[in-house]
């Protein structure tokens, strides 16, 4: 098996046209899933995908495959050429990337890269053994390599590791959740995550209902990260801004959130899952999105920057070609921390409200106004007199993110890395650095089932 950059250069050799761009994404990963405290679905993946873009007369054709022999690459080039010949002229095509110097980033750990299936099973077993309740979830680790080469002379290559554990302790009438992620094995403790999940689950027994209404709320980092990610996809991407359909349209430069809230997209931060370049071959940059409550900008790729015209430049946020219709996407959200030492201290700040561990079934109701809907799960509680009190059933909610972020009584001091990777397509580690947060307004619209399986 050739190195990814070498493979990208080999693919270019078969391309004929005005120019070509080859991208290689390689994955070596394992996932030890468990249910009912038994490992039941171990998965090992060794895969590499070659994507070839060919340019002809202002038209772009793309083809992808995971066979890497010379004949397969020749066929891939023929498919990309055929796609280019039948494609309409692409006025937003920014041209091929020019050679560039990429930032030096961390994000690779040899101990994580060398984990074998037996190690993954052992670490999953450590989580299972630490839980006094039935445990569900997974332990996973992987090595991802991304490389590109272009007939313009631009090349780039990066190795990335990631590791994570998801622990859901659940029995009839009780469930609790915890997770940990990072790019170094030492950042993750499966047993500790399992113990936290089990302790949380024990506190959810005897859950009661509450009336719909607006409540002050404390959101743990996992819950806040999910809300923020769904909001950010539409609110902080340049394509939505240019098409006048995002929350950012007409609001850049205005104070629209609590001054305690500052948000960036920063793939260079070693506390996250660092990246050096995007899927167009452009260097990653830190993008300031919100500064002290002022909406200061969005993320850009080369395509959207060309469409905007003027002096606009990419911030290195081009997504994979399969997500191109979304435009540039924030993929490394980072929220500045506050003053509170813990989410328990945040509960003291709001006095009376609700406490939320985790969310699911999220959906976007109105992207222009930042309205989201979903449910809480695996650890929802009432806050009374500043203390986390009786457990609640899962709550249905519909929230306006601008209203939720308009008044923040507090944030925890240290942001936590929350996994945001999807494991259904090619592995590409992503996460958000977020603190716990207290908000003055979280709109509950109804109740669902109680905790547990």
C-alpha positions in Angstrom: 0.0 0.0 0.0 1.5 3.3 -1.1 1.7 6.4 1.0 -1.4 8.7 0.5 0.6 11.5 -1.1 2.3 9.2 -3.5 -1.1 7.7 -4.4 -2.6 11.1 -5.1 0.4 11.9 -7.4 -0.1 8.5 -9.2 -3.8 9.4 -9.7 -2.8 12.7 -11.3 -0.7 10.9 -13.8 -3.8 9.5 -15.4 -5.7 12.8 -15.6 -6.0 14.6 -18.9 -7.5 18.1 -19.1 -6.8 21.7 -18.3 -5.9 20.7 -14.7 -6.6 18.1 -12.0 -6.7 17.7 -8.3 -6.4 14.3 -6.5 -7.4 13.8 -2.9 -6.7 10.6 -0.9 -8.3 9.8 2.4 -7.1 6.7 4.3 -8.5 5.2 7.4 -7.3 2.5 9.8 -9.7 2.2 12.7 -11.4 -0.1 15.1 -14.6 0.2 17.2 -15.6 -2.2 20.0 -19.3 -1.7 20.6 -21.0 -3.0 23.7 -24.6 -3.5 24.8 -25.9 -5.0 28.0 -22.3 -5.0 29.3 -21.1 -7.3 26.5 -18.9 -6.5 23.5 -21.1 -7.5 20.6 -20.0 -5.8 17.4 -16.3 -5.3 17.0 -15.5 -3.5 13.7 -12.1 -3.0 12.0 -11.8 -0.8 8.9 -8.9 -0.5 6.5 -9.8 1.7 3.6 -8.6 4.4 1.3 -10.6 6.5 -1.0 -9.2 8.4 -4.1 -11.1 11.3 -5.4 -10.1 12.9 -8.7 -11.3 16.2 -10.0 -10.6 17.1 -13.6 -11.1 20.5 -15.2 -12.0 21.0 -18.9 -13.0 24.3 -20.4 -14.3 25.7 -17.1 -16.2 22.5 -16.3 -15.4 20.2 -13.4 -15.9 16.5 -13.2 -15.4 14.5 -10.0 -15.1 10.7 -9.5 -14.1 8.6 -6.5 -13.2 5.0 -5.8 -11.3 2.8 -3.4 -9.3 0.7 -5.8 -5.7 1.9 -6.3 -4.2 -0.2 -9.0 -3.1 1.5 -12.2 -6.0 0.2 -14.2 -8.5 1.3 -11.5 -6.9 4.8 -11.5 -7.1 5.0 -15.3 -10.8 4.1 -15.1 -11.3 6.7 -12.3 -9.7 9.4 -14.5 -12.0 8.4 -17.4 -15.0 8.7 -15.2 -14.0 12.1 -14.0 -13.3 13.2 -17.6 -16.7 12.0 -18.7 -18.3 13.9 -15.8 -16.5 17.1 -16.7 -17.5 16.8 -20.4 -21.2 16.5 -19.4 -21.1 19.1 -16.6 -22.3 22.7 -17.1 -19.8 25.5 -16.8 -19.0 26.2 -13.2 -18.7 30.0 -12.7 -17.9 29.6 -9.0 -15.0 27.3 -9.6 -12.0 29.1 -8.0 -9.3 27.3 -9.9 -6.8 24.8 -8.6 -5.0 25.6 -5.3 -1.7 27.3 -5.5 1.2 25.9 -3.5 1.0 27.1 0.1 2.8 26.7 3.4 0.6 24.9 5.9 0.5 25.6 9.7 2.3 23.1 11.9 -0.2 21.3 14.0 -0.4 18.6 16.5 -3.0 15.8 16.3 -0.9 12.6 15.8 -0.1 10.2 18.6 1.9 7.1 18.0 0.4 5.2 21.0 -3.1 5.8 19.6 -2.1 5.0 16.0 -0.7 1.6 17.1 -3.7 0.4 19.1 -4.7 -3.1 17.9 -8.1 -4.8 18.0 -7.1 -6.5 21.3 -6.3 -3.2 22.9 -9.7 -1.7 21.8 -11.5 -4.8 23.2 -9.5 -4.5 26.5 -10.3 -0.8 26.9 -14.0 -1.5 26.1 -13.9 -4.2 28.8 -12.4 -1.7 31.3 -15.4 0.5 30.8 -17.8 -2.4 31.2 -16.2 -3.6 34.4 -16.3 -0.1 35.9 -20.1 0.2 35.6 -22.4 -1.1 38.3 -25.3 -1.0 35.7 -25.7 -2.4 32.2 -23.4 -0.5 29.9 -24.0 0.5 26.3 -21.7 2.3 23.9 -18.3 1.9 22.3 -14.6 2.4 22.5 -13.0 3.5 19.2 -9.6 4.7 17.9 -8.3 5.4 14.5 -5.6 6.8 12.3 -6.8 9.0 9.4 -4.5 10.3 6.7 -5.5 13.0 4.2 -3.3 14.0 1.3 -3.7 15.9 -2.0 -1.8 16.8 -5.1 -2.7 19.2 -7.9 -1.3 19.8 -11.4 -0.9 23.4 -10.1 2.0 22.1 -8.0 0.2 22.2 -4.6 0.6 19.2 -2.3 -0.2 18.4 1.3 -0.4 15.5 3.7 -1.4 15.0 7.3 -1.8 12.1 9.7 -4.5 12.4 12.4 -5.3 10.1 15.3 -8.5 10.1 17.4 -9.8 8.1 20.3 -13.1 8.1 22.1 -15.4 6.3 24.5 -19.2 6.7 24.8 -20.8 5.2 27.9 -24.5 4.9 28.5 -25.4 3.2 31.7 -29.0 2.1 31.4 -31.6 -0.2 33.1 -35.3 -0.1 33.3 -36.2 3.4 34.8 -32.6 4.8 34.8 -30.0 6.0 32.4 -26.9 8.2 32.5 -24.4 9.3 29.9 -20.7 10.3 29.7 -18.2 10.5 26.9 -14.5 11.4 26.4 -12.5 12.1 23.3 -9.1 13.3 22.1 -6.2 12.6 19.8 -4.0 11.0 22.4 -4.8 7.8 24.2 -4.0 9.4 27.6 -6.8 11.9 27.2 -9.4 9.1 27.5 -10.3 7.0 30.6 -13.0 4.5 29.7 -13.5 3.3 33.3 -13.9 6.9 34.6 -16.4 7.6 31.9 -18.4 4.5 32.7 -18.4 5.3 36.4 -19.8 8.8 35.7 -22.5 7.4 33.5 -23.5 4.9 36.1 -23.5 7.5 38.9 -25.7 9.8 36.7 -28.0 6.9 35.9 -28.6 6.1 39.6 -29.7 9.7 40.2 -32.4 9.5 37.4 -34.6 6.9 39.1 -38.1 8.0 39.9 -38.2 10.7 37.2 -41.2 13.1 37.3 -42.8 15.4 34.7 -42.8 19.2 34.6 -45.1 21.6 32.8 -44.2 23.1 29.4 -42.7 26.6 29.7 -39.6 28.7 29.6 -37.0 27.7 32.2 -33.5 28.8 33.2 -31.2 25.9 32.4 -27.7 24.5 32.8 -26.4 22.5 29.9 -23.4 20.2 30.2 -20.8 20.5 27.4 -22.2 17.5 25.5 -25.7 19.1 25.3 -24.4 22.6 24.5 -22.1 21.3 21.8 -25.0 19.6 20.0 -27.1 22.7 20.0 -24.3 24.9 18.9 -23.3 22.6 16.1 -26.7 22.5 14.5 -27.0 26.2 14.9 -23.6 26.8 13.4 -24.1 24.9 10.2 -26.5 27.4 9.0 -25.6 30.5 11.0 -21.8 30.6 10.4 -21.3 29.4 6.9 -20.5 31.8 4.0 -22.9 30.2 1.5 -25.9 30.8 3.8 -24.7 34.4 4.2 -24.3 35.0 0.5 -27.7 33.4 -0.3 -29.3 35.6 2.5 -30.8 32.6 4.3 -28.7 32.3 7.4 -28.9 34.0 10.8 -25.8 35.9 10.0 -27.3 37.8 7.1 -27.7 41.4 8.1 -26.3 40.8 11.6 -22.5 40.8 11.0 -21.0 43.5 13.2 -23.9 43.6 15.5 -24.2 42.5 19.2 -26.7 39.7 19.1 -25.6 37.5 22.0 -24.6 37.9 25.7 -21.2 39.6 25.9 -19.9 36.6 27.8 -20.3 34.5 24.6 -17.3 34.3 22.3 -17.0 31.7 19.6 -14.3 30.8 17.1 -13.7 28.0 14.7 -10.2 26.9 15.3 -8.8 23.7 13.8 -5.3 24.7 14.9 -5.9 24.4 18.7 -4.0 21.4 20.1 -6.8 21.0 22.7 -9.1 20.0 19.8 -8.6 17.6 16.9 -6.1 19.7 14.8 -6.1 20.1 11.0 -3.5 21.7 8.7 -5.6 22.1 5.5 -9.1 21.7 4.2 -10.6 19.6 1.4 -9.7 22.2 -1.3 -6.0 22.1 -0.2 -6.2 25.5 1.6 -4.4 26.2 4.9 -6.6 26.1 8.0 -7.1 29.4 9.8 -8.7 30.4 13.1 -12.0 32.2 12.2 -13.5 34.5 14.8 -17.3 34.1 14.6 -18.5 35.9 17.8 -16.5 38.3 19.9 -18.0 39.4 23.2 -21.5 38.8 21.9 -20.9 40.6 18.5 -21.4 38.4 15.4 -18.0 39.1 13.7 -17.9 36.7 10.8 -18.4 33.4 9.1 -16.2 30.6 7.6 -15.2 30.6 4.0 -13.8 28.3 1.3 -12.2 29.3 -2.0 -15.4 28.7 -3.9 -17.6 31.0 -1.7 -14.8 33.6 -1.5 -14.8 33.8 -5.3 -18.5 34.2 -5.4 -18.3 37.0 -2.8 -15.7 38.8 -4.9 -13.6 41.7 -3.7 -10.9 41.0 -1.1 -12.6 38.0 0.5 -10.3 35.0 1.0 -10.8 31.5 2.2 -10.4 30.6 5.9 -9.7 27.0 5.1 -13.2 25.5 5.6 -14.0 23.7 2.4 -15.9 20.5 3.3 -15.7 17.1 1.4 -17.1 17.3 -2.1 -20.1 15.2 -0.9 -21.1 18.2 1.3 -20.2 20.9 -1.2 -23.9 22.0 -1.5 -23.8 23.1 2.1 -20.9 25.4 1.4 -18.1 26.0 3.9 -18.8 24.4 7.3 -17.6 25.2 10.8 -16.0 22.0 12.0 -13.8 22.9 15.0 -16.0 25.2 17.1 -14.4 26.7 20.2 -16.2 28.6 22.9 -14.3 30.7 25.4 -14.8 29.6 29.0 -16.2 31.7 31.8 -15.6 31.9 35.6 -17.5 28.9 37.1 -15.6 25.9 38.3 -18.3 23.4 37.5 -21.8 22.9 36.2 -22.9 22.5 39.9 -21.7 26.1 40.5 -23.7 27.2 37.4 -26.8 25.6 39.1 -26.2 27.8 42.1 -26.1 30.8 39.8 -29.6 30.2 38.3 -31.3 29.1 41.5 -34.3 27.4 39.9 -34.5 25.7 36.5 -33.5 22.5 34.8 -30.2 20.6 34.3 -29.5 18.9 31.0 -26.9 16.2 30.3 -27.5 15.2 26.7 -29.7 15.9 23.7 -31.0 13.8 20.7 -33.4 13.9 17.8 -32.3 17.5 17.0 -33.7 19.2 14.0 -33.6 22.7 12.4 -37.0 24.4 12.4 -36.0 27.8 11.0 -32.3 28.4 10.0 -32.8 32.2 9.4 -33.9 32.6 13.1 -31.8 29.8 14.6 -34.8 27.8 15.9 -34.0 24.2 16.8 -36.1 21.3 18.2 -35.2 18.0 20.0 -35.3 16.1 23.2 -33.2 15.8 26.3 -32.1 12.3 27.5 -29.9 10.3 29.9 -29.8 12.7 32.8 -32.3 15.6 33.0 -33.0 17.1 36.5 -34.8 19.9 38.2 -32.7 22.6 39.9 -34.2 24.0 43.1 -32.6 26.6 45.3 -29.3 26.3 43.4 -29.0 22.5 43.8 -29.5 19.7 41.3 -32.7 18.0 42.7 -35.2 15.5 41.5 -34.8 13.7 38.1 -37.1 14.6 35.2 -38.4 12.5 32.3 -37.0 13.3 28.9 -38.2 16.8 27.8 -39.2 18.0 24.4 -37.9 21.4 23.5 -38.0 24.1 20.8 -35.5 26.8 21.3 -34.3 29.9 19.6 -30.5 29.9 19.8 -30.3 33.7 19.7 -32.7 33.8 22.7 -30.8 31.0 24.5 -27.5 32.8 24.0 -28.9 36.3 24.8 -28.6 36.0 28.5 -26.0 33.6 30.0 -25.6 33.8 33.8 -22.4 31.9 33.5 -20.1 29.4 31.7 -17.6 26.9 33.2 -14.0 27.9 33.2 -12.5 25.0 31.2 -13.9 24.0 27.7 -14.2 20.3 27.2 -13.6 18.5 23.9 -16.9 16.9 22.7 -16.8 14.4 19.9 -18.7 15.4 16.8 -17.5 12.7 14.4 -19.9 10.6 12.4 -18.7 7.0 12.0 -20.9 6.2 9.0 -18.7 7.5 6.2 -15.0 8.0 5.8 -13.4 8.8 9.2 -12.5 12.4 9.7 -12.1 13.3 13.4 -14.0 16.4 14.5 -15.0 17.9 17.8 -16.1 21.1 19.6 -14.4 22.7 22.5 -17.2 24.0 24.7 -17.8 24.8 28.4 -20.9 24.0 30.4 -23.3 26.9 30.2 -26.2 28.5 32.1 -28.9 30.2 30.1 -31.8 32.2 31.3 -34.2 30.8 28.7 -34.7 27.2 27.6 -38.2 26.5 26.2 -39.8 23.1 27.1 -42.7 22.2 24.9 -43.7 18.8 26.3 -42.5 15.6 28.0 -41.4 12.3 26.6 -40.6 8.9 28.0 -38.7 8.4 31.3 -35.1 7.5 31.5 -33.9 3.9 30.9 -34.1 1.2 28.3 
